[in-house]
Amino acid sequence: MPPIEQLHAFEQIKLLADKRRLTILRHLMAAPASLTQLGQALGEHPAWIRHHLKQLERAGLVEMVETRVTSGVVEKFYRARADGFLLQELVLPENSAHPTVVFSGSHDLAVELLVQQVSAHLNVLTLPIGSLDGLATLRQGLCSFSGAHLLDSSGEYNVPFVRYFFPDRTMLMITLAHREQGLIVSPGNPIQVRGLCDLARPGVVFVNRQKGSGTRLWLDRELGRLGIPTDRIRGYEREVRLHTECARLVQSGEADVAVGLRAAAYQAGLDFIPLFRERYDLIIPQEQEPLLMPVLERLQTSAFRQSAENLQGYETAHTGEQILL
């Protein structure tokens, strides 16, 4: 019996949407049981149990493992086919006026702009979950394309990570833009933050990005290089998923400083202290290229490049270029 089984079949997932069947399955994951034992545990008649159990058996979620004769009565014992189940299914609209695709990856304001500009041809649903989780989601087939800005110890952006996640698949990596990140602070920088060392000053309240985001990975590496313990940074444990959310918290006074995009600071009317520039790439499985052609074509237009640079902190000289893997 496998410890974990991934469920992709919609019929299996639909069965487990019923709380009664899910409860039966959980009991059978813990230990084999008969209809009588399940009825006693759940306070239900064995006939009621049998109805739902047979559906789980037909779906391949439980199996009969033993028969016993007790006082002349034959009892069948069932168990779950795995110790645990992981439910994964991407549900998208049908009969839409335009094809629907999913972007899952690092939050980026130029990606949001790109999604708006291709909406006449393509419906793009976005899930900003960070660079690493975006690549993992793409690997699992739960999105159509992803975006990342992961700096490897070699000094290369994204390439080693894409090779690691997709050793057996042909992938395209297209540069979206180079962008600037730094410290987002209130107008006039009233707390006089100048660099990362100031994050550990008493009284300074920081807001962090989530684990697995490219920004968080960069920050943690730099803090380690500078010898700054994270437990000295007030607010280090508070995590948000969006650059714009970081800016909003600084704007509202709930935080004094965050690491994020110049564009997010500009939109919120905040000050910005530059720290580094990075390359942000789109990662696309080759089989998705025809469907995503509106995205790739839009990247090549001067209109998109100009609108991205208008966000502030974006440089588009290499936008649309393919990075060889």
VENJO-V314174 format. One record per residue. N is the residue number from 0. PHI is phi in degrees with one decimal (none if undefined). Layout:
n=N phi=PHI
n=N phi=PHI
//
This chain:
n=0 phi=none
n=1 phi=-68.2
n=2 phi=-66.0
n=3 phi=-135.7
n=4 phi=-122.2
n=5 phi=-84.9
n=6 phi=-105.7
n=7 phi=-113.3
n=8 phi=-71.3
n=9 phi=-62.2
n=10 phi=-63.6
n=11 phi=-65.6
n=12 phi=-64.2
n=13 phi=-63.0
n=14 phi=-59.6
n=15 phi=-80.6
n=16 phi=-70.5
n=17 phi=-83.2
n=18 phi=-59.1
n=19 phi=-65.1
n=20 phi=-68.4
n=21 phi=-62.7
n=22 phi=-64.8
n=23 phi=-61.2
n=24 phi=-60.7
n=25 phi=-63.9
n=26 phi=-63.5
n=27 phi=-77.7
n=28 phi=-76.2
n=29 phi=-77.3
n=30 phi=-169.2
n=31 phi=-62.0
n=32 phi=-155.3
n=33 phi=-94.9
n=34 phi=-59.7
n=35 phi=-63.4
n=36 phi=-64.7
n=37 phi=-64.3
n=38 phi=-61.6
n=39 phi=-66.5
n=40 phi=-68.3
n=41 phi=-101.3
n=42 phi=70.8
n=43 phi=-126.5
n=44 phi=-69.0
n=45 phi=-54.9
n=46 phi=-64.4
n=47 phi=-65.9
n=48 phi=-62.6
n=49 phi=-60.4
n=50 phi=-57.4
n=51 phi=-77.0
n=52 phi=-64.0
n=53 phi=-64.9
n=54 phi=-65.2
n=55 phi=-66.7
n=56 phi=-68.7
n=57 phi=-62.6
n=58 phi=-82.1
n=59 phi=79.1
n=60 phi=-96.5
n=61 phi=-131.9
n=62 phi=-146.8
n=63 phi=-81.9
n=64 phi=-119.3
n=65 phi=-163.6
n=66 phi=-122.6
n=67 phi=-132.3
n=68 phi=-105.1
n=69 phi=-123.5
n=70 phi=54.1
n=71 phi=79.3
n=72 phi=-108.4
n=73 phi=-84.3
n=74 phi=-113.9
n=75 phi=-99.3
n=76 phi=-110.4
n=77 phi=-119.8
n=78 phi=-145.6
n=79 phi=-71.7
n=80 phi=-80.9
n=81 phi=-152.3
n=82 phi=-75.0
n=83 phi=-157.4
n=84 phi=-128.8
n=85 phi=-111.6
n=86 phi=-94.1
n=87 phi=-137.9
n=88 phi=-156.2
n=89 phi=-95.2
n=90 phi=-108.7
n=91 phi=-121.5
n=92 phi=-66.9
n=93 phi=-109.8
n=94 phi=56.9
n=95 phi=-74.7
n=96 phi=-62.4
n=97 phi=-131.7
n=98 phi=-58.8
n=99 phi=-109.8
n=100 phi=-128.9
n=101 phi=-121.5
n=102 phi=-103.0
n=103 phi=-137.9
n=104 phi=172.6
n=105 phi=-71.8
n=106 phi=-67.2
n=107 phi=-153.9
n=108 phi=-73.5
n=109 phi=-71.7
n=110 phi=-63.2
n=111 phi=-59.6
n=112 phi=-64.0
n=113 phi=-61.6
n=114 phi=-59.0
n=115 phi=-62.9
n=116 phi=-76.3
n=117 phi=-103.9
n=118 phi=-63.6
n=119 phi=-72.4
n=120 phi=-121.9
n=121 phi=-149.3
n=122 phi=-95.0
n=123 phi=-106.2
n=124 phi=-93.4
n=125 phi=-111.4
n=126 phi=-131.9
n=127 phi=-79.4
n=128 phi=-124.0
n=129 phi=101.2
n=130 phi=-63.8
n=131 phi=-66.9
n=132 phi=-65.3
n=133 phi=-63.7
n=134 phi=-66.0
n=135 phi=-64.3
n=136 phi=-65.5
n=137 phi=-64.2
n=138 phi=-60.1
n=139 phi=-81.4
n=140 phi=77.4
n=141 phi=-98.1
n=142 phi=-152.0
n=143 phi=-93.1
n=144 phi=-157.1
n=145 phi=-137.4
n=146 phi=-142.4
n=147 phi=-147.6
n=148 phi=-143.3
n=149 phi=-95.9
n=150 phi=-93.6
n=151 phi=-81.5
n=152 phi=-62.3
n=153 phi=-76.6
n=154 phi=94.8
n=155 phi=-94.4
n=156 phi=-89.6
n=157 phi=69.4
n=158 phi=-54.0
n=159 phi=-61.2
n=160 phi=-71.2
n=161 phi=-65.7
n=162 phi=-62.1
n=163 phi=-68.0
n=164 phi=-74.0
n=165 phi=-130.5
n=166 phi=-69.9
n=167 phi=-114.4
n=168 phi=-133.8
n=169 phi=-85.6
n=170 phi=-121.7
n=171 phi=-105.8
n=172 phi=-125.7
n=173 phi=-118.3
n=174 phi=-70.9
n=175 phi=-82.0
n=176 phi=-175.2
n=177 phi=-97.6
n=178 phi=-139.0
n=179 phi=-109.3
n=180 phi=-121.6
n=181 phi=-174.4
n=182 phi=-91.3
n=183 phi=-97.1
n=184 phi=-136.3
n=185 phi=-65.6
n=186 phi=-54.0
n=187 phi=83.7
n=188 phi=48.6
n=189 phi=-62.1
n=190 phi=-93.1
n=191 phi=56.5
n=192 phi=-80.2
n=193 phi=-118.4
n=194 phi=-163.0
n=195 phi=-63.8
n=196 phi=-60.3
n=197 phi=-72.5
n=198 phi=-63.7
n=199 phi=-90.5
n=200 phi=-67.6
n=201 phi=-58.7
n=202 phi=91.0
n=203 phi=-81.8
n=204 phi=-106.1
n=205 phi=-109.1
n=206 phi=-126.6
n=207 phi=-106.6
n=208 phi=-89.4
n=209 phi=-75.2
n=210 phi=-58.9
n=211 phi=93.2
n=212 phi=-76.6
n=213 phi=-61.8
n=214 phi=-63.9
n=215 phi=-64.5
n=216 phi=-62.8
n=217 phi=-63.5
n=218 phi=-61.6
n=219 phi=-63.1
n=220 phi=-65.4
n=221 phi=-68.7
n=222 phi=-62.1
n=223 phi=-65.0
n=224 phi=-64.5
n=225 phi=-84.5
n=226 phi=72.2
n=227 phi=-100.1
n=228 phi=-67.1
n=229 phi=-67.2
n=230 phi=-73.3
n=231 phi=-92.3
n=232 phi=-98.5
n=233 phi=-71.4
n=234 phi=97.3
n=235 phi=-56.2
n=236 phi=-78.2
n=237 phi=-83.0
n=238 phi=-118.2
n=239 phi=-130.8
n=240 phi=-97.6
n=241 phi=-121.8
n=242 phi=-61.5
n=243 phi=-67.7
n=244 phi=-70.3
n=245 phi=-57.7
n=246 phi=-63.5
n=247 phi=-63.2
n=248 phi=-68.8
n=249 phi=-68.9
n=250 phi=-61.4
n=251 phi=-81.2
n=252 phi=88.3
n=253 phi=-74.5
n=254 phi=-140.9
n=255 phi=-92.1
n=256 phi=-156.3
n=257 phi=-147.4
n=258 phi=-97.9
n=259 phi=-169.7
n=260 phi=-76.6
n=261 phi=-56.6
n=262 phi=-60.8
n=263 phi=-67.6
n=264 phi=-64.8
n=265 phi=-61.6
n=266 phi=-61.0
n=267 phi=-90.8
n=268 phi=70.3
n=269 phi=-107.7
n=270 phi=-86.1
n=271 phi=-143.5
n=272 phi=-115.9
n=273 phi=-64.7
n=274 phi=-121.2
n=275 phi=-161.7
n=276 phi=-113.2
n=277 phi=-145.9
n=278 phi=-102.2
n=279 phi=-110.1
n=280 phi=-118.7
n=281 phi=-93.0
n=282 phi=-116.5
n=283 phi=-132.4
n=284 phi=-62.4
n=285 phi=-56.3
n=286 phi=-69.7
n=287 phi=-90.5
n=288 phi=-57.5
n=289 phi=-60.7
n=290 phi=-66.8
n=291 phi=-94.1
n=292 phi=-56.4
n=293 phi=-57.7
n=294 phi=-67.6
n=295 phi=-65.2
n=296 phi=-68.9
n=297 phi=-65.2
n=298 phi=-58.9
n=299 phi=-83.4
n=300 phi=-87.3
n=301 phi=-67.0
n=302 phi=-63.9
n=303 phi=-66.6
n=304 phi=-61.4
n=305 phi=-66.7
n=306 phi=-66.8
n=307 phi=-67.1
n=308 phi=-67.4
n=309 phi=-67.0
n=310 phi=-66.7
n=311 phi=85.8
n=312 phi=86.6
n=313 phi=-107.9
n=314 phi=-124.4
n=315 phi=-116.9
n=316 phi=-59.3
n=317 phi=-110.7
n=318 phi=-59.9
n=319 phi=89.8
n=320 phi=-78.9
n=321 phi=-89.8
n=322 phi=-94.5
n=323 phi=-72.6
n=324 phi=-103.8
//
